[in-house]
Amino acid sequence: MNLKHRFQPFLALGIIAALGHRESIANSAAAAPVRETAIANALDPADAIDFSDEADGWFKISPYGEFRGKTPGRPQHVSMESARAMESQFNSVLGKLGRAFRGVPIYHGHPDVDPETWPDDRRIGKVTKLEARADGLWGFAEWNSVGKENKAEGWWIYPSPRWDAPPGQTRFSPDRLISIGLTNTPRIQESEPVHNSHLDTHPKPEDTTMDPKLIRQKLGLAPEATDEEVLAKLDAVTAAATETANAQTALTTAEEKKTEIENSVTGKDREITQLRQAHNKTVLDNAVETGRITQAERATWETRLTGANRETEINSLGALTPKLNGKVLNLDDRRNERQQADDLREQVANAISKEQKENGLSYHQAHVKVKKDPKFKDHFNRSEG
């Protein structure tokens, strides 16, 4: 299949996706359901239409100024700046490739806006060059047989540009040319007839259509590469770009998730540390009270209980012989129950920590699961009672 025909849909979809919703205006002032009356003979002699072959080519699409828009109170502002923006968009890489195939369409009226008013959707020509000049936006037209017939008969002679601009602007200032409609009732009343605009004396720019060989060179292909090879390379480049974008998105998502997990783990580790510190205090209080250690020895044991062998040190502390035998004999059962309760609390904290690490549960989820374990029933009944 020819590269030109295969590439047009690809460009159209890409341009539409990139532009999104935009504010659009077509500049034919009145929607006429029938063919507009020819007015060639009503023009002043100075504005007479040139029907010679030399009339093909450059014409002024629109002068600069403020013109009535389609919405009352919202005029169109056409300036050198907006014309340059349209020229830049037209001459972008996508614009160059698109212009090499068809260019900006020229119709009778605006069938691309209101097909009921203008049912004839045949193109009568195309704009293949665009230039912002000192007196307005100019375009270079290539006419087909219908356009040449219109030129010969003088049916429709004024350009009506359809253009658009990004939404939400304080005023409408176009930055993209969509199509041209020839009409005899232009909304921009300062418009000039298409077929005598060539009398402009401004120098004409060189044709900047992209060389197919340059396209192949930029794609890393041999000059003799076929259209099918060019299309395959374009598909591969597009797929690679999409894959890279998807991979970057996935990486960003993974990094965000990693940070979230790290923050969660840090918070839960802090909670576990606080629980262990509270348990250590209870164990040391009991050891001092029962006479296993003295108050002077407490600081040493605090250090030992915060080390890597905490469980072993707790067992060692519990195995010490009370130094005050008489006090040990006078301990009541309530103190034994207190020690058992503290030990059970430690077991609960360790069980919650284990569920978090081994099963990836949050602190709340691990707490709920451990609470259901029958062997911890007394602990939770006591704490909730």
Order of alpha helices (4+ residues) and beta strands (2+ residues): alpha-beta-beta-beta-beta-alpha-alpha-beta-beta-beta-alpha-beta-beta-alpha-alpha-alpha-alpha-alpha-alpha-alpha-alpha
